[in-house]
Amino acid sequence: LKELEKGKEKLEEEGDKEAERQREMSRKIKELNDKRAADEERKRMEAEARMKLEKQIAKEEFHKQMEENKRRAEAEAQRQKELYERQLAEADRKRQAELEKERKREEEHQKMEARKNEMQALDLRRMEILEQQKMQQQQELASRQAKRDERIYASIQANMELENQRRQEFENKLSEEEKREARLAQARAMQQEEGAKRSFQLMMRRKVIQEEAAKRAEDRRQNILDHQEEVEYRLLEHEQKKERYLDFKRELDGLRARNKEINVERQRRREESMREQVAEQVRKKDDKIDAMNNERKRMWHLRRYQQSEAYRAREQVKSEIMRQRIRSKFDSKAVEKQLQQLLNQDVFSEKILGQSTSLPTLRPGGAAGNMDMGVEV
């Protein structure tokens, strides 16, 4: 305030200089605004010219597009006409082909009928020839039958003569055989006696051999039965081992399945525990974030309140200084006392923070320095 008292004259001089500077600035601003207006007018005219040019180009493009569409329509009509003519030609060609096919089918049918008639004539001729051949064969068979009957009759006569001759020879042989049989009967009786002895010995030998064979067969059968029992016993042991293996495998599969279920349940509980831990951490972080946001909002409101109070105090001090300037009676002690009263309020002290840890401590000196800077402005 003392410096204000001393610099009153300087402020008046500075006010004159400021007015001159303001006039110069106004002139520069007017020139700048005129230049900007001229630039805007030039840009507007350029934009209008560009718009007219674009409209002209668009109109030309539209006419070109219309002409192109017209040419395309004419080309499409010509193509459709050529396609229709090709279709007509194709239909005519197909009709001619159908007529040609019909004519060929008719010719084929006529040829088939002629061939059929020719084949029927050939069949009739063949049947006549077969009838003639059949009659000839019957005649030949009849002649052959007569010749065969004659040969049979001659053969029967020759056989009868041969049979009579053979019967006479047979009767002679029988008489000789009876004599020879009588001689042989006596020799055979002696041989039978010797043969009976040999047959009894052979029977006894066969009986011994048969008993030995029966004994060997019984031994073999017993060995086979023993081997079969052994094989059945081994098969039974194998089946029992297989059953025990299957039981063990089923029990092992059950244990594996149970272990898998236990692992799945353990993993599920672990994942649920991890999810709960993560959810708890997230909840704590959300609570912390909410608390931090609330603290920030509170600090922001406090700062806004401090700024509004500092602005109001600054305005009060400025109004007091302005009143002193208007009255031309400067009293720096009164201003200092009023400033000290304003700074002693709770809003400019640490009491307003309460238990906050995020809000920085506002020192009275810093607030006073801010107030001094506001007063100097």
QUITAGI-V342530 format. One record per residue. N is the residue number from 1. PHI is phi in radians with two decimals (999 if undefined). OMEGA is omega as a letter, one per 30 degrees, with the letter a starting at -180 (none if undefined). Layout:
# QUITAGI-V342530
<<N/PHI/OMEGA> <N/PHI/OMEGA>>
This chain:
# QUITAGI-V342530
<<1/999/l> <2/-1.15/l> <3/-1.14/l> <4/-1.13/l> <5/-1.09/a> <6/-1.32/a> <7/-1.68/a> <8/-1.13/a> <9/-1.16/l> <10/-1.08/l> <11/-1.13/l> <12/-1.14/l> <13/-1.07/l> <14/-1.12/l> <15/-1.11/l> <16/-1.11/l> <17/-1.10/l> <18/-1.16/l> <19/-1.13/l> <20/-1.09/l> <21/-1.13/l> <22/-1.11/l> <23/-1.11/l> <24/-1.09/l> <25/-1.13/l> <26/-1.10/l> <27/-1.09/l> <28/-1.10/l> <29/-1.13/l> <30/-1.10/l> <31/-1.07/l> <32/-1.12/l> <33/-1.14/l> <34/-1.08/l> <35/-1.13/l> <36/-1.14/l> <37/-1.09/l> <38/-1.10/l> <39/-1.10/l> <40/-1.14/l> <41/-1.10/l> <42/-1.12/l> <43/-1.11/l> <44/-1.11/l> <45/-1.12/l> <46/-1.09/l> <47/-1.13/l> <48/-1.12/l> <49/-1.10/l> <50/-1.11/l> <51/-1.14/l> <52/-1.07/l> <53/-1.10/l> <54/-1.11/l> <55/-1.12/l> <56/-1.09/l> <57/-1.11/l> <58/-1.12/l> <59/-1.12/l> <60/-1.09/l> <61/-1.09/l> <62/-1.11/l> <63/-1.09/l> <64/-1.08/l> <65/-1.12/l> <66/-1.10/l> <67/-1.11/l> <68/-1.12/l> <69/-1.11/l> <70/-1.12/l> <71/-1.09/l> <72/-1.10/l> <73/-1.12/l> <74/-1.12/l> <75/-1.10/l> <76/-1.14/l> <77/-1.11/l> <78/-1.09/l> <79/-1.14/l> <80/-1.09/l> <81/-1.11/l> <82/-1.08/l> <83/-1.11/l> <84/-1.13/l> <85/-1.10/l> <86/-1.08/l> <87/-1.10/l> <88/-1.09/l> <89/-1.07/l> <90/-1.12/l> <91/-1.13/l> <92/-1.09/l> <93/-1.09/l> <94/-1.12/l> <95/-1.12/l> <96/-1.09/l> <97/-1.12/l> <98/-1.10/l> <99/-1.08/l> <100/-1.11/l> <101/-1.10/l> <102/-1.10/l> <103/-1.12/l> <104/-1.12/l> <105/-1.09/l> <106/-1.11/l> <107/-1.08/l> <108/-1.08/l> <109/-1.11/l> <110/-1.11/l> <111/-1.06/l> <112/-1.11/l> <113/-1.13/l> <114/-1.09/l> <115/-1.12/l> <116/-1.12/l> <117/-1.09/l> <118/-1.09/l> <119/-1.16/l> <120/-1.12/l> <121/-1.07/l> <122/-1.10/l> <123/-1.12/l> <124/-1.09/l> <125/-1.09/a> <126/-1.12/l> <127/-1.11/l> <128/-1.08/l> <129/-1.08/l> <130/-1.11/l> <131/-1.11/l> <132/-1.10/l> <133/-1.11/l> <134/-1.13/l> <135/-1.12/l> <136/-1.07/l> <137/-1.10/l> <138/-1.10/l> <139/-1.08/l> <140/-1.10/l> <141/-1.11/l> <142/-1.12/l> <143/-1.11/l> <144/-1.10/l> <145/-1.12/l> <146/-1.14/l> <147/-1.09/a> <148/-1.15/l> <149/-1.09/l> <150/-1.11/l> <151/-1.12/l> <152/-1.12/a> <153/-1.13/l> <154/-1.12/l> <155/-1.16/l> <156/-1.12/l> <157/-1.10/l> <158/-1.15/l> <159/-1.16/l> <160/-1.12/l> <161/-1.11/l> <162/-1.10/a> <163/-1.17/l> <164/-1.11/l> <165/-1.15/l> <166/-1.13/l> <167/-1.10/l> <168/-1.10/l> <169/-1.15/a> <170/-1.15/l> <171/-1.10/l> <172/-1.12/l> <173/-1.13/l> <174/-1.07/l> <175/-1.11/l> <176/-1.18/a> <177/-1.17/l> <178/-1.10/l> <179/-1.12/a> <180/-1.17/l> <181/-1.17/l> <182/-1.12/l> <183/-1.15/a> <184/-1.26/a> <185/-1.12/l> <186/-1.13/l> <187/-1.16/a> <188/-1.19/l> <189/-1.10/l> <190/-1.16/l> <191/-1.15/l> <192/-1.13/l> <193/-1.12/l> <194/-1.16/l> <195/-1.16/l> <196/-1.10/l> <197/-1.11/a> <198/-1.15/l> <199/-1.17/l> <200/-1.15/l> <201/-1.10/l> <202/-1.14/l> <203/-1.12/l> <204/-1.11/l> <205/-1.12/l> <206/-1.10/l> <207/-1.11/l> <208/-1.07/l> <209/-1.08/a> <210/-1.14/l> <211/-1.10/l> <212/-1.10/l> <213/-1.13/l> <214/-1.11/l> <215/-1.12/l> <216/-1.13/l> <217/-1.12/l> <218/-1.13/l> <219/-1.07/l> <220/-1.10/l> <221/-1.08/l> <222/-1.14/l> <223/-1.11/l> <224/-1.12/l> <225/-1.12/l> <226/-1.08/l> <227/-1.11/l> <228/-1.11/l> <229/-1.08/l> <230/-1.12/l> <231/-1.10/l> <232/-1.09/l> <233/-1.12/l> <234/-1.14/l> <235/-1.10/l> <236/-1.11/l> <237/-1.08/l> <238/-1.08/l> <239/-1.08/l> <240/-1.11/l> <241/-1.09/l> <242/-1.10/l> <243/-1.08/l> <244/-1.09/l> <245/-1.13/l> <246/-1.15/l> <247/-1.06/l> <248/-1.09/l> <249/-1.14/l> <250/-1.10/l> <251/-1.13/l> <252/-1.14/l> <253/-1.09/l> <254/-1.08/l> <255/-1.12/l> <256/-1.11/l> <257/-1.09/l> <258/-1.11/l> <259/-1.10/l> <260/-1.11/l> <261/-1.08/l> <262/-1.10/l> <263/-1.10/l> <264/-1.10/l> <265/-1.13/l> <266/-1.12/l> <267/-1.09/l> <268/-1.11/l> <269/-1.11/l> <270/-1.10/l> <271/-1.12/l> <272/-1.12/l> <273/-1.12/l> <274/-1.12/l> <275/-1.10/l> <276/-1.12/l> <277/-1.12/l> <278/-1.09/l> <279/-1.09/l> <280/-1.12/l> <281/-1.10/l> <282/-1.11/l> <283/-1.11/l> <284/-1.11/l> <285/-1.12/l> <286/-1.09/l> <287/-1.09/l> <288/-1.12/l> <289/-1.12/l> <290/-1.08/l> <291/-1.11/l> <292/-1.13/l> <293/-1.11/l> <294/-1.10/l> <295/-1.14/l> <296/-1.11/l> <297/-1.06/l> <298/-1.10/l> <299/-1.12/l> <300/-1.10/l> <301/-1.12/l> <302/-1.12/l> <303/-1.16/l> <304/-1.07/l> <305/-1.11/l> <306/-1.10/l> <307/-1.10/l> <308/-1.12/l> <309/-1.18/l> <310/-1.14/l> <311/-1.12/l> <312/-1.14/l> <313/-1.15/l> <314/-1.09/l> <315/-1.13/l> <316/-1.08/l> <317/-1.15/l> <318/-1.14/l> <319/-1.14/l> <320/-1.13/l> <321/-1.15/l> <322/-1.11/l> <323/-1.09/l> <324/-1.13/l> <325/-1.17/l> <326/-1.12/l> <327/-1.36/a> <328/1.05/l> <329/-2.21/a> <330/-1.60/a> <331/-2.35/a> <332/-1.21/l> <333/-1.18/l> <334/-1.12/l> <335/-1.13/l> <336/-1.13/l> <337/-1.13/l> <338/-1.09/l> <339/-1.13/l> <340/-1.15/l> <341/-1.09/l> <342/-1.15/a> <343/-1.28/l> <344/-1.36/l> <345/-1.21/a> <346/-1.16/a> <347/-1.18/l> <348/-1.76/a> <349/-2.07/a> <350/-1.37/a> <351/-1.13/a> <352/-1.23/a> <353/-1.29/a> <354/1.22/a> <355/-1.74/a> <356/-1.23/l> <357/-1.96/a> <358/-1.59/a> <359/-1.44/l> <360/-1.22/a> <361/-1.28/l> <362/-1.66/a> <363/-1.49/l> <364/-1.07/a> <365/-1.12/l> <366/-1.12/l> <367/-1.09/l> <368/-1.14/l> <369/-1.07/l> <370/-1.10/l> <371/-1.13/l> <372/-1.07/l> <373/-1.12/l> <374/-1.12/a> <375/-1.18/a> <376/-1.10/l> <377/-1.08/none>>
